[in-house]
Amino acid sequence: MPQEGRYQRTDKERMARRLRTKPGRKDYARRKAIVEPVFGQMKVKQHAGQLRLRGLAGASGEWTLHAICHNLRKLANSRQNGVIALA
């Protein structure tokens, strides 16, 4: 629970502070290799740049379907290469 009179940092301020540290910059740099390529691949290969269904339930279901397709594509490709790495 926040204390009265104590300054609460915004998410942006906390992230900026973390990025000023060496471990924070190292952790943030890992995103380029872990998370962001998955979204790029889904946007290009599956045309997932915009969700087509409205509402939280529709968007959630569509995104789940994109994730399943992405993992199935990786699984099919891994059988050819002998390596399995799912998102």
PyMOL CGO cylinders between C-alpha atoms (Angstrom):
from pymol import cmd
from pymol.cgo import CYLINDER

trace = [
    CYLINDER, 0.00, 0.00, 0.00, 1.47, 3.41, -0.92, 0.3, 1, 1, 1, 1, 1, 1,
    CYLINDER, 1.47, 3.41, -0.92, 2.43, 5.66, 1.96, 0.3, 1, 1, 1, 1, 1, 1,
    CYLINDER, 2.43, 5.66, 1.96, 1.03, 9.17, 2.11, 0.3, 1, 1, 1, 1, 1, 1,
    CYLINDER, 1.03, 9.17, 2.11, 3.53, 11.90, 1.33, 0.3, 1, 1, 1, 1, 1, 1,
    CYLINDER, 3.53, 11.90, 1.33, 5.88, 9.49, -0.41, 0.3, 1, 1, 1, 1, 1, 1,
    CYLINDER, 5.88, 9.49, -0.41, 6.52, 10.08, -4.11, 0.3, 1, 1, 1, 1, 1, 1,
    CYLINDER, 6.52, 10.08, -4.11, 5.33, 7.22, -6.31, 0.3, 1, 1, 1, 1, 1, 1,
    CYLINDER, 5.33, 7.22, -6.31, 7.37, 6.78, -9.48, 0.3, 1, 1, 1, 1, 1, 1,
    CYLINDER, 7.37, 6.78, -9.48, 5.56, 6.16, -12.74, 0.3, 1, 1, 1, 1, 1, 1,
    CYLINDER, 5.56, 6.16, -12.74, 6.32, 3.06, -14.81, 0.3, 1, 1, 1, 1, 1, 1,
    CYLINDER, 6.32, 3.06, -14.81, 8.29, 5.23, -17.22, 0.3, 1, 1, 1, 1, 1, 1,
    CYLINDER, 8.29, 5.23, -17.22, 10.43, 6.67, -14.41, 0.3, 1, 1, 1, 1, 1, 1,
    CYLINDER, 10.43, 6.67, -14.41, 11.10, 3.22, -12.93, 0.3, 1, 1, 1, 1, 1, 1,
    CYLINDER, 11.10, 3.22, -12.93, 12.13, 1.87, -16.35, 0.3, 1, 1, 1, 1, 1, 1,
    CYLINDER, 12.13, 1.87, -16.35, 14.40, 4.87, -17.00, 0.3, 1, 1, 1, 1, 1, 1,
    CYLINDER, 14.40, 4.87, -17.00, 16.06, 4.33, -13.62, 0.3, 1, 1, 1, 1, 1, 1,
    CYLINDER, 16.06, 4.33, -13.62, 16.53, 0.63, -14.31, 0.3, 1, 1, 1, 1, 1, 1,
    CYLINDER, 16.53, 0.63, -14.31, 18.04, 1.31, -17.75, 0.3, 1, 1, 1, 1, 1, 1,
    CYLINDER, 18.04, 1.31, -17.75, 20.69, 3.48, -16.11, 0.3, 1, 1, 1, 1, 1, 1,
    CYLINDER, 20.69, 3.48, -16.11, 22.14, 0.36, -14.46, 0.3, 1, 1, 1, 1, 1, 1,
    CYLINDER, 22.14, 0.36, -14.46, 24.34, -2.13, -16.26, 0.3, 1, 1, 1, 1, 1, 1,
    CYLINDER, 24.34, -2.13, -16.26, 22.24, -5.21, -15.31, 0.3, 1, 1, 1, 1, 1, 1,
    CYLINDER, 22.24, -5.21, -15.31, 19.07, -3.37, -16.35, 0.3, 1, 1, 1, 1, 1, 1,
    CYLINDER, 19.07, -3.37, -16.35, 20.47, -2.56, -19.80, 0.3, 1, 1, 1, 1, 1, 1,
    CYLINDER, 20.47, -2.56, -19.80, 21.60, -6.17, -20.19, 0.3, 1, 1, 1, 1, 1, 1,
    CYLINDER, 21.60, -6.17, -20.19, 18.15, -7.54, -19.30, 0.3, 1, 1, 1, 1, 1, 1,
    CYLINDER, 18.15, -7.54, -19.30, 16.39, -5.09, -21.62, 0.3, 1, 1, 1, 1, 1, 1,
    CYLINDER, 16.39, -5.09, -21.62, 18.73, -5.95, -24.50, 0.3, 1, 1, 1, 1, 1, 1,
    CYLINDER, 18.73, -5.95, -24.50, 17.67, -9.62, -24.25, 0.3, 1, 1, 1, 1, 1, 1,
    CYLINDER, 17.67, -9.62, -24.25, 14.18, -8.62, -25.47, 0.3, 1, 1, 1, 1, 1, 1,
    CYLINDER, 14.18, -8.62, -25.47, 15.58, -8.25, -28.98, 0.3, 1, 1, 1, 1, 1, 1,
    CYLINDER, 15.58, -8.25, -28.98, 16.46, -11.92, -29.04, 0.3, 1, 1, 1, 1, 1, 1,
    CYLINDER, 16.46, -11.92, -29.04, 13.57, -13.36, -27.02, 0.3, 1, 1, 1, 1, 1, 1,
    CYLINDER, 13.57, -13.36, -27.02, 10.27, -11.50, -27.43, 0.3, 1, 1, 1, 1, 1, 1,
    CYLINDER, 10.27, -11.50, -27.43, 10.32, -9.05, -30.30, 0.3, 1, 1, 1, 1, 1, 1,
    CYLINDER, 10.32, -9.05, -30.30, 11.23, -11.47, -33.14, 0.3, 1, 1, 1, 1, 1, 1,
    CYLINDER, 11.23, -11.47, -33.14, 8.14, -13.54, -32.32, 0.3, 1, 1, 1, 1, 1, 1,
    CYLINDER, 8.14, -13.54, -32.32, 5.83, -10.55, -32.82, 0.3, 1, 1, 1, 1, 1, 1,
    CYLINDER, 5.83, -10.55, -32.82, 7.62, -9.60, -36.04, 0.3, 1, 1, 1, 1, 1, 1,
    CYLINDER, 7.62, -9.60, -36.04, 7.30, -13.12, -37.42, 0.3, 1, 1, 1, 1, 1, 1,
    CYLINDER, 7.30, -13.12, -37.42, 3.62, -13.26, -36.51, 0.3, 1, 1, 1, 1, 1, 1,
    CYLINDER, 3.62, -13.26, -36.51, 2.95, -9.88, -38.13, 0.3, 1, 1, 1, 1, 1, 1,
    CYLINDER, 2.95, -9.88, -38.13, 4.70, -10.80, -41.39, 0.3, 1, 1, 1, 1, 1, 1,
    CYLINDER, 4.70, -10.80, -41.39, 3.90, -14.48, -41.85, 0.3, 1, 1, 1, 1, 1, 1,
    CYLINDER, 3.90, -14.48, -41.85, 0.39, -14.52, -40.38, 0.3, 1, 1, 1, 1, 1, 1,
    CYLINDER, 0.39, -14.52, -40.38, -0.70, -10.96, -41.15, 0.3, 1, 1, 1, 1, 1, 1,
    CYLINDER, -0.70, -10.96, -41.15, -1.28, -10.40, -37.43, 0.3, 1, 1, 1, 1, 1, 1,
    CYLINDER, -1.28, -10.40, -37.43, -0.49, -6.68, -37.50, 0.3, 1, 1, 1, 1, 1, 1,
    CYLINDER, -0.49, -6.68, -37.50, -4.09, -5.89, -36.64, 0.3, 1, 1, 1, 1, 1, 1,
    CYLINDER, -4.09, -5.89, -36.64, -6.66, -8.06, -34.92, 0.3, 1, 1, 1, 1, 1, 1,
    CYLINDER, -6.66, -8.06, -34.92, -9.85, -8.37, -36.91, 0.3, 1, 1, 1, 1, 1, 1,
    CYLINDER, -9.85, -8.37, -36.91, -12.29, -9.39, -34.17, 0.3, 1, 1, 1, 1, 1, 1,
    CYLINDER, -12.29, -9.39, -34.17, -13.85, -6.90, -31.77, 0.3, 1, 1, 1, 1, 1, 1,
    CYLINDER, -13.85, -6.90, -31.77, -14.12, -7.11, -28.02, 0.3, 1, 1, 1, 1, 1, 1,
    CYLINDER, -14.12, -7.11, -28.02, -11.81, -8.63, -25.46, 0.3, 1, 1, 1, 1, 1, 1,
    CYLINDER, -11.81, -8.63, -25.46, -13.05, -12.19, -26.00, 0.3, 1, 1, 1, 1, 1, 1,
    CYLINDER, -13.05, -12.19, -26.00, -12.72, -11.96, -29.80, 0.3, 1, 1, 1, 1, 1, 1,
    CYLINDER, -12.72, -11.96, -29.80, -9.29, -10.33, -29.72, 0.3, 1, 1, 1, 1, 1, 1,
    CYLINDER, -9.29, -10.33, -29.72, -8.06, -12.78, -27.09, 0.3, 1, 1, 1, 1, 1, 1,
    CYLINDER, -8.06, -12.78, -27.09, -9.29, -15.75, -29.12, 0.3, 1, 1, 1, 1, 1, 1,
    CYLINDER, -9.29, -15.75, -29.12, -7.76, -14.44, -32.32, 0.3, 1, 1, 1, 1, 1, 1,
    CYLINDER, -7.76, -14.44, -32.32, -4.40, -13.79, -30.62, 0.3, 1, 1, 1, 1, 1, 1,
    CYLINDER, -4.40, -13.79, -30.62, -4.46, -17.29, -29.11, 0.3, 1, 1, 1, 1, 1, 1,
    CYLINDER, -4.46, -17.29, -29.11, -5.05, -18.71, -32.58, 0.3, 1, 1, 1, 1, 1, 1,
    CYLINDER, -5.05, -18.71, -32.58, -2.09, -16.73, -33.94, 0.3, 1, 1, 1, 1, 1, 1,
    CYLINDER, -2.09, -16.73, -33.94, 0.11, -18.03, -31.11, 0.3, 1, 1, 1, 1, 1, 1,
    CYLINDER, 0.11, -18.03, -31.11, -0.97, -21.63, -31.76, 0.3, 1, 1, 1, 1, 1, 1,
    CYLINDER, -0.97, -21.63, -31.76, -0.25, -21.25, -35.49, 0.3, 1, 1, 1, 1, 1, 1,
    CYLINDER, -0.25, -21.25, -35.49, 3.13, -19.70, -34.74, 0.3, 1, 1, 1, 1, 1, 1,
    CYLINDER, 3.13, -19.70, -34.74, 4.09, -22.58, -32.45, 0.3, 1, 1, 1, 1, 1, 1,
    CYLINDER, 4.09, -22.58, -32.45, 2.85, -25.21, -34.94, 0.3, 1, 1, 1, 1, 1, 1,
    CYLINDER, 2.85, -25.21, -34.94, 4.91, -23.55, -37.69, 0.3, 1, 1, 1, 1, 1, 1,
    CYLINDER, 4.91, -23.55, -37.69, 8.00, -23.64, -35.46, 0.3, 1, 1, 1, 1, 1, 1,
    CYLINDER, 8.00, -23.64, -35.46, 7.29, -27.25, -34.54, 0.3, 1, 1, 1, 1, 1, 1,
    CYLINDER, 7.29, -27.25, -34.54, 6.96, -28.26, -38.21, 0.3, 1, 1, 1, 1, 1, 1,
    CYLINDER, 6.96, -28.26, -38.21, 10.19, -26.43, -39.10, 0.3, 1, 1, 1, 1, 1, 1,
    CYLINDER, 10.19, -26.43, -39.10, 12.01, -27.94, -36.14, 0.3, 1, 1, 1, 1, 1, 1,
    CYLINDER, 12.01, -27.94, -36.14, 11.26, -31.45, -37.36, 0.3, 1, 1, 1, 1, 1, 1,
    CYLINDER, 11.26, -31.45, -37.36, 13.25, -30.60, -40.46, 0.3, 1, 1, 1, 1, 1, 1,
    CYLINDER, 13.25, -30.60, -40.46, 16.12, -29.08, -38.45, 0.3, 1, 1, 1, 1, 1, 1,
    CYLINDER, 16.12, -29.08, -38.45, 16.02, -31.42, -35.45, 0.3, 1, 1, 1, 1, 1, 1,
    CYLINDER, 16.02, -31.42, -35.45, 15.53, -28.57, -32.94, 0.3, 1, 1, 1, 1, 1, 1,
    CYLINDER, 15.53, -28.57, -32.94, 12.38, -27.63, -31.00, 0.3, 1, 1, 1, 1, 1, 1,
    CYLINDER, 12.38, -27.63, -31.00, 12.04, -24.10, -29.50, 0.3, 1, 1, 1, 1, 1, 1,
    CYLINDER, 12.04, -24.10, -29.50, 8.48, -22.90, -28.92, 0.3, 1, 1, 1, 1, 1, 1,
    CYLINDER, 8.48, -22.90, -28.92, 7.44, -19.33, -28.07, 0.3, 1, 1, 1, 1, 1, 1,
]
cmd.load_cgo(trace, "trace")
